[in-house]
Amino acid sequence: MMMTINLTLSILLYATATGLLLKQWLSTKKEQNRYALYATAVAVIFHAFMLHSIIFTAEGIDISFFSALTFTAWLMATLLVIASFSLPIGCLGLLVYPFALVTIIFRASSDQQHILTGLLAPGLQTHILFSLLAYSLLSIAVAQALLLYVQDKYLHNKHPSGFLHSLPSLETMETLLFRIIGLGVIALSISLLSGFIYLDNMFAQHLAHKTILSLIAWAIFVMLLWGHYKFGWRGKIAIKWSLAGFILLMLAYFGSKFVFEFVLQQ
């Protein structure tokens, strides 16, 4: 009963926040919509309660595809809410909040489970936590990159609209993008380092593809940061590199989980 209430309220609040942001998008107001921010702040609380009842079962911890996906979405929404109180990035909710809503619906509709029994070692907990944190931060960075692309296209085509009024300046958007990528790279570095330290073999058959794809994604993001600070890379270059790294990172974890759980059914 409580899980149903938490699920329903999460969906309604995420939908409300998205609607408020869309309304702002179409208006000429430049300020962030605080009501959307407050609605999402409450939504992530109910989302957290729902996650707790789904992930922490009597048999162990559920790390199935949709559980991990909606946990990542919750982490993205939570990070965005916290950051939006001090940074002008509330517009990213147009991508993050609908994603969180959809993941909740998919998880509620699925009976798929992948239970980890027993207590996880602290080192493994660190690896999992920073992996999800890295995915969340770099997903937000990609959302930022996509909005940056749209903003850049509008400006180059000289089509001013209410949409542009709801976004910070192009320079601010780019600065925020590289800050988020920097934080994501730090989290991903800790994730990879803890994996090499605490896992028996990061290149074992069932982990090799995750490790290789994650390392390539890490290298892409590091090169992007280096190119930005060394050569001033920005604009389309930053967007393309961000998308490339993000796709590899998502394939490393969620792509492999999808194949194992839904295609191979392991």
C-alpha positions in Angstrom: 0.0 0.0 0.0 2.7 2.5 1.0 4.8 1.6 -2.0 1.8 2.3 -4.3 1.3 5.7 -2.6 5.0 6.6 -2.9 5.1 5.5 -6.5 1.9 7.4 -7.4 3.0 10.6 -5.7 6.5 10.4 -7.3 5.0 10.1 -10.8 2.5 13.0 -10.2 5.1 15.3 -8.7 7.7 14.6 -11.5 4.9 15.2 -14.1 3.9 18.5 -12.3 7.5 19.7 -12.3 8.0 18.8 -15.9 4.8 20.7 -16.8 5.9 23.8 -14.9 9.2 23.8 -16.6 7.6 23.4 -20.0 5.4 26.4 -19.2 8.4 28.4 -18.3 10.2 27.2 -21.4 7.4 28.7 -23.6 7.3 32.0 -21.6 9.7 35.0 -21.7 10.6 34.7 -18.0 14.3 34.1 -17.3 14.0 33.1 -13.6 14.0 29.5 -12.6 10.6 28.1 -11.7 10.8 27.6 -7.9 7.5 25.7 -7.8 9.0 23.1 -10.2 12.0 22.8 -7.9 9.9 22.4 -4.8 7.7 19.8 -6.5 10.8 17.8 -7.5 12.3 18.1 -4.0 9.3 16.3 -2.7 9.2 13.9 -5.6 12.7 12.6 -4.9 11.7 11.9 -1.2 8.8 9.7 -2.3 11.0 8.2 -5.0 13.6 7.3 -2.3 10.9 5.6 -0.1 9.8 3.6 -3.2 13.3 2.6 -4.0 14.0 1.5 -0.4 11.0 -0.9 -0.5 11.9 -2.3 -3.9 15.7 -2.6 -3.7 16.1 -3.8 -0.1 14.2 -7.1 0.0 14.1 -9.9 2.6 16.3 -12.0 0.3 18.9 -9.3 -0.3 19.6 -6.3 -2.5 17.9 -6.1 -5.9 20.2 -4.8 -8.6 18.1 -5.7 -11.6 18.1 -3.6 -14.7 15.1 -1.4 -13.9 16.0 -1.1 -10.2 19.4 0.1 -11.1 18.0 2.4 -13.8 15.4 4.1 -11.5 18.0 4.4 -8.7 20.3 6.2 -11.2 17.4 8.4 -12.3 16.6 9.2 -8.6 20.3 10.1 -8.0 20.2 12.3 -11.1 17.1 14.1 -10.0 18.4 14.5 -6.4 21.7 16.0 -7.6 19.9 18.3 -9.9 17.5 19.5 -7.2 20.4 20.2 -4.8 22.4 22.0 -7.4 19.5 24.0 -8.7 19.2 25.9 -5.4 22.5 27.6 -6.1 23.1 27.1 -9.9 21.0 28.1 -12.9 20.6 24.6 -14.2 16.9 23.9 -13.4 16.1 23.7 -17.1 17.9 20.3 -17.2 14.8 19.0 -15.4 13.1 19.0 -18.8 15.2 15.9 -19.6 15.9 14.5 -16.1 12.4 14.5 -14.6 10.6 12.8 -17.4 13.3 10.2 -17.4 12.9 9.6 -13.7 9.1 9.3 -14.2 9.5 6.7 -17.0 12.0 4.6 -15.0 9.5 4.5 -12.1 6.8 3.2 -14.4 9.0 0.6 -16.0 10.2 -0.7 -12.6 6.7 -0.8 -11.3 5.6 -2.8 -14.4 8.5 -5.3 -14.2 8.8 -8.3 -11.9 12.4 -8.9 -12.9 14.8 -9.2 -10.0 18.6 -9.8 -9.6 19.2 -10.4 -5.9 22.5 -10.0 -4.2 22.4 -12.1 -1.0 24.6 -11.4 2.0 26.4 -8.2 3.1 28.5 -6.4 0.5 32.1 -5.6 1.5 32.8 -1.9 2.1 35.1 -1.8 -0.9 32.5 -3.2 -3.2 29.9 -0.8 -1.8 32.3 2.1 -2.6 32.7 0.8 -6.1 29.0 0.5 -6.8 28.2 3.9 -5.2 30.7 5.8 -7.2 29.8 3.9 -10.3 26.2 5.1 -10.0 27.3 8.6 -9.0 29.5 8.8 -12.1 26.7 7.6 -14.4 24.3 10.1 -12.8 26.7 13.1 -13.1 27.8 12.3 -16.6 24.1 11.8 -17.6 23.3 15.2 -16.3 26.4 16.5 -18.3 24.9 15.0 -21.5 21.5 16.6 -20.8 23.4 19.9 -20.4 25.3 19.2 -23.6 22.1 18.6 -25.5 20.5 21.8 -24.3 23.7 23.6 -25.1 23.5 22.3 -28.7 19.9 23.5 -29.0 20.8 26.9 -27.5 23.8 27.2 -29.9 21.6 26.3 -32.9 19.0 28.9 -31.9 21.6 31.6 -31.5 23.3 30.8 -34.8 20.0 30.7 -36.7 19.0 34.0 -35.0 15.7 32.6 -33.8 15.2 34.2 -30.4 12.3 32.7 -28.4 11.0 32.1 -24.9 13.2 29.1 -24.8 16.4 31.2 -24.8 15.1 33.4 -22.0 14.8 30.3 -19.8 18.5 29.4 -20.2 21.6 31.0 -18.8 24.1 32.5 -21.2 26.0 30.2 -23.6 29.2 30.9 -21.7 27.6 29.9 -18.4 26.1 26.8 -19.9 29.5 25.7 -21.2 31.2 26.5 -17.8 28.6 24.4 -16.0 29.0 21.6 -18.5 32.7 21.2 -17.9 32.3 21.5 -14.1 29.8 18.6 -14.2 32.0 16.5 -16.4 34.9 17.2 -14.1 32.9 15.9 -11.1 31.8 12.9 -13.1 35.3 12.0 -14.1 36.4 12.2 -10.4 33.6 9.8 -9.5 34.4 7.5 -12.4 38.1 7.5 -11.5 37.2 6.4 -7.9 34.8 3.8 -9.2 37.5 2.3 -11.5 40.2 2.5 -8.9 38.1 0.8 -6.2 37.1 -1.8 -8.7 40.7 -2.7 -9.5 41.5 -2.8 -5.8 38.5 -4.7 -4.4 37.3 -6.9 -7.2 39.2 -10.1 -7.9 39.7 -9.5 -11.6 38.2 -6.5 -13.5 39.0 -8.3 -16.7 37.2 -11.5 -15.9 34.9 -12.8 -18.7 31.7 -11.3 -17.2 33.4 -8.0 -16.4 35.8 -7.4 -19.2 33.4 -5.6 -21.5 32.3 -3.3 -18.6 35.9 -2.5 -17.7 37.1 -1.9 -21.2 34.1 0.4 -22.2 34.4 2.3 -18.9 38.1 2.9 -19.4 37.5 4.1 -22.9 34.7 6.4 -21.7 37.0 7.7 -18.9 39.7 8.4 -21.5 37.3 10.3 -23.7 36.1 12.5 -20.9 39.6 13.2 -19.6 40.7 14.1 -23.2 37.8 16.4 -23.5 38.7 18.2 -20.2 42.3 18.4 -21.3 41.4 19.7 -24.7 39.1 22.3 -23.2 41.6 23.7 -20.8 44.6 23.4 -23.1 43.1 24.3 -26.5 39.7 25.8 -25.5 37.6 23.0 -27.0 33.9 23.9 -26.7 30.7 24.0 -28.6 30.1 21.1 -31.0 33.4 19.4 -30.1 32.4 19.3 -26.5 28.9 18.0 -27.3 30.1 15.2 -29.6 32.8 14.0 -27.1 30.3 14.1 -24.2 27.8 12.1 -26.2 30.5 9.5 -27.2 31.7 9.1 -23.7 28.2 8.8 -22.3 27.1 6.2 -24.9 30.1 4.0 -24.0 29.5 4.4 -20.3 25.8 3.5 -20.6 26.7 0.4 -22.7 29.3 -0.6 -20.1 26.7 -1.0 -17.4 23.1 -0.8 -18.5 23.7 -2.3 -22.0 25.4 -5.3 -20.5 22.7 -5.7 -17.8 20.0 -5.6 -20.4 21.7 -8.2 -22.5 22.3 -10.5 -19.5 18.9 -10.1 -17.9 16.6 -9.9 -20.9 18.4 -11.5 -23.8 20.5 -14.2 -22.2 18.2 -14.3 -19.1 21.1 -14.9 -16.7 
